[in-house]
């Protein structure tokens, strides 16, 4: 298997799962996809030197740092105790094994906050399970793990489908002027400053978005929310994007966990973590390669990518189908530094999902696109 095909295969395996880990101890999004190799570090939640949580294909959770597999007699990863409530509401009598905590049905705790306690280290975490494959389905699971207490305000926000967007609990009130929510059949909007989503803005008023984390973004990266996700918010689920509030000069890393499709009730959820304001010179004088999501996406049959080069480079765009076969190769040649566009015309391709590999000098980025005819 070529490296490109291997990359595409891995992307397909994990794309629908939450697959981003924050590099901060206080807020972690962890995923082991179905059938992933539990012996690999990336599929183990290495909480401490002695507690590495993972799962075999047809067993419950175990601590691979201290045991070879799940032990029914323990009913829990070695070195862990669990409570079926938040850490703030738990007491010593609340903690038991993982199996006893969920009562034999892991599906019953999906979306709820439970408490994880590591007695040997005296550490506590709030854990929100977002998936847990049953039976012989491959041993996949995912969760959000938050340290308790936490010095950094990592926010897990959810507006359920059909929830009343006018109620405070279904608005992410980031500042006095930015309250993010969503009506049942629209995109995000800022209810503190507008009555609903505005297609002309394409973004909640007072917000800009970049399709990368804040550390890797520069001033050219930021656009409207709709431009950032290219017309398909499902494409960014599990990825970390950057949210910028220019009026307050505030930055956040945002990982979308869910985003309901049209007319399904307007539900969405994400993790929002504050990031220190970036150096102004870096913002005004971007010095890295960037490429935006194509727009529109889905498309038929023409779509456009915008990109920026900090220096002259040879540019190309390769398009692969789901089997990893190269179906289009656009060679842009040698381009000077600055902002450019690539127009992709897919009139000879069939409807479906494709992966585009953008290359500029030593920079490379892969993006998912959808052709609908």
N, C-alpha and C positions, 0 to 999 in steps of 0.2 A: 504494500500500500504506500503510495507517495505521501510526502509530508502534507501536501495540499489536501489530498483526499482524506487523510487521517484527521486533519484539522476540521474539515467540513463534517465528517462523521461525528466527531466529538461535539461540535456545535449543535448538530441535530439532536444528539442525545440529551443535552442539558438545556436547550433553549427555552423549553416551556417551564423550566424549574427556576427557582431563585438561585443564582449561581455566583453571586458576588460576595466576597468577604471584605468587610471594612477592616482596614489595618489599624484598628483601635480595640483595646481590650474591653471597652465598655459596651460596644454594640456590634454584634457579629451576625451576619446572615450566612447560614451554612446549608449546603445541599450535598447529599450523596444520591446521584441518580440511580434508577433501577439498573441492576446488573453491573454497576461500576465496581472496580476492583477495590475491596475494602482494605487491602494491604498497602495501598498507595496513600501517601501523606495528604494529597488534596481531597481525599474522601474520608478523612478523619478530622473531627473537630478537636484539635489539640488544645485543650483548655489550660492545662498545666503540664509540667514535665511527666506527671504520673497519671493523667486522665486524658485519654484519646478516645472519643466516642465515635463508633461506627456501627455497621450492621452487615451481616452476611445476607445472601440472597433470600433466605427463607427463615430467618431467625429474628429475634428482638435485638435491641441495642446491647452492645457490650463495650468494655474498655480494653482495646487492643494493646495498650501499654502494660496491662497486668494480667490479661487472660487471652486464651486462643479463640474463644467464641462465647456465645451466650450461655449462661448457666441457669437452668431452670430452678435450681435450688436457691440461687441468690435472687432471681427475678429482677435483676438490676445490674447495670454496669458496676463492676467493683469500684469502691470509693465514691459512690454516689447515693444520695437519698432524694426522694421526690415528694412534693406535696401538691394536691389538686386545688391550689389556690395561689394567689400572688404571694411573693415573699413577705410583703408588708402585713398580710393577713394570716400568715402561717405562724404556728408555735411549735415547740419541740414535739408535741404529740401528733402533729400533722404529717410528719415525714415518715416515709415507708419506701418499699421498693418501687421500681418503675411500673412493674406489672400490677401490683396492688393499687398503685395510684390511679391507673386508668381502668381498673376493674375488668381487664381482659378485652377491652375494646379501645384500641388506640384511636379509632375514628371519632370516638366520643369527645376527645380533647382537642381536635383540630380547631384552630382559631381561638382557643381559650389560652389564658396565661396561667402557667403552672410554675412552681418553684423548684429549682435544682440546688441542692446543698452538697458541697464537697467537705465532709467533716475533717479530713486530714489536713486540709489547707484553711478551713474555716471560711470558705468562700460561698457566696449566695448569688444566684442568677434568676431572673425572670425569663421564662422560655415560652415562646409561642410556636407551636407546631403548625406548619403550613401544609404539610403532606406527610403521609405514612402509608406506603404501599402494603397491601394485605397479602397473606398467604404466600404463594410461590411466585409473586409478581416481580421479583428482582431485588427486594430489600431496599428500595428507595425511601428516603425521608428528607425532610427539610424543616428548619426552624429558624427563628430569630432569637438570639440570646443576648440579654442585657444584664450587665453587672449591677449589683445592688450593694451599697449605693453607687451612683455614677456621678462623676464630676462634670461630664459633658452631657448636654441636653439632647440626647438622641430620642427623637419623637417617632413613635409608630402610630400613624393616623389611618383611620378607616371611616369611609362613608359607605354603609351597606346599600345594596340595591333598594330603590324606592324609599329611602330614608328622606325625611323632610330637610331640605337644604337650608331652610330658614332657621333651623335650630342650631344653637351654638355648638353642641357636641358633634355636629356633622360639618363643622367648618374648621379648617386648620388655621387658627388665628395666630399667624406668625408675628405680626406687628400690629400696631393700632390701625394701620391702613391696608394691610394685606390679609384677607380672610379667604382662603382657597376652599371652594366647594364645587358642586356640579349638579345641574338639574337632571331629570330622568333621561333625557334624550339629547343632551348637549355635551360640549367639551367643558374643561375647567373654566371657572371665572372667579373674579374677586368680588365677593358680595359686599365688601366694605365700600367699594367705589362704583359698582355697576349692578344692574338688575339681572343680568344674565350674560351668557357667552356672546361675544361679538365676533362674527366671522371676519370683519375688516381688521380687527386687531390680531386674531389668531392666538390670543394669549390672555390670561388674566391681567387686567390693568396693573401696571407697576411691577411686572415680572419679565425677565428674560431667561432663556434656557439654552443650554449647550449639551450636545450629545456626547459628552465625555465627563469625567470627574473634574472637579474644580481645579485641582492641581495641574491638570493637563490642558485646561482651557485658556484661551486668550481672548482679547476683545473681538476678534473676528469670528469666534466660535458661537457667540450668543445671537439668538434669533427668537422668534415667537415659539410658543409651545407646539403649535401645529407644524411649523417648518422644521422644528427640531426632530419630531418623530416621523416626518414625511407623510403624514396623513393616516398612519396606522399606529396608534399608541400601543397595540399588542406587541409591536416589534421591540419596544424598550423594556418590557417586563423582565426583571432580573438584572438589568444593566444599571450602572450608576451614572446618572446625568447630573448636571450642575444647574442650580437655580440661583439667579442673581436678582436682588432687589436694588435697582440703581438709586432710588430715592433715599434709601437707608445705607447704601453701600454694604450690603450683607450678602454673603455667599453660603450656599448649602449644597451638600451632596445628597441626592435624592435617589432612592432605589424603589421603583414601582413594583409592588407585589401583585397587584391585580388592577384590571381596568375593564369594566363590562362594556360589551359592544353596544351598538345603537339600539335604543328602545328597550334595553334590558334593565332599566331602573337607575342608571347613572352611578353605579357603585365604583369605587376605586379605593386603593390603599397604597401607602408607601412608608418608607423609613426616611426621616429627614435628619441629617446631622450637620450642625454648623461648622463652617470652615473659616479660619482667620482670613481677613481681607488680604487680597494679594497685593504685591508690590505694584504701585501705579505705573512705574516705568515699564514693567513687564506687560501690563494690560494695554498700554498705549502703543507699545512697540513689540508686537508678537514676533517670536523668533522660532516657531516650530511649524512643522507640517500639520495641516488640518484638512479634513474633508467632511462635508455635511451629509446628512441623509439625503437620498434622492427625493425629488419632489416633481410630480405627485408620486405617491406609493400607497396602494396599488396604482398601476398605470396601464395605458393602452394607446399606442405601442411605444410612446416617447416619454422619457423621463430625464431629469437633469441633475447632475452632481455639481456642487460648487466646492472648490478647494483653494488652499493658499500655500504658496511655497516661500519659505524664508530665503531660499537661494535657488539658482537655476538647477534643473534636474530633468532627467528623462522620465516621462510620465506614461503610464499605461493603465488600462482597465480590462481585466479578464473576467468573463462571466462563465460560471459553472452551473450545471444542473445538479439535482439532488444525488445523482450517482457519482458526482465529482468529475464529470466529463466537461472539458472546455468547449463551450458552444459559441462564444464570441470573444474576439481579442481586439481591443481598440488601442492602437498605438498612437499616442499624441505627440511623440517625438520630444525634442529638447525644448523645455519651456523656461522662460525667465522667472525670476522671483516676482511675487505678487499674487493677485487673485485671478482665478480662471474658472471655467466651467467645462464639463464634459457632458455632451448630449448623447444619451443611449437610445438607439432605435432598435426595437426588438420585433419588427414586423414579421420576421421569418421564424420566430420562436412560438412554441405552443404556450397556452396559459399554464401558469404554475409558479412555483417558488424557485428562485435562483439565488446564488451567492456571487457577489461582485468582489473581486480582489483589486484594490487600488494600490498602485505602486508608483512612488516618486523617489528616485535615488535609492537610498537604503530604507526609506519609510514604506510600510505596508499596512493596510487595514482591510478587513473583510466586513462586508455588510450584506444583509438579507433584503431581497427585493421580491415583489410579487407582481406578475403580469396577469391581467384579467382581460380577456378578449370577449 
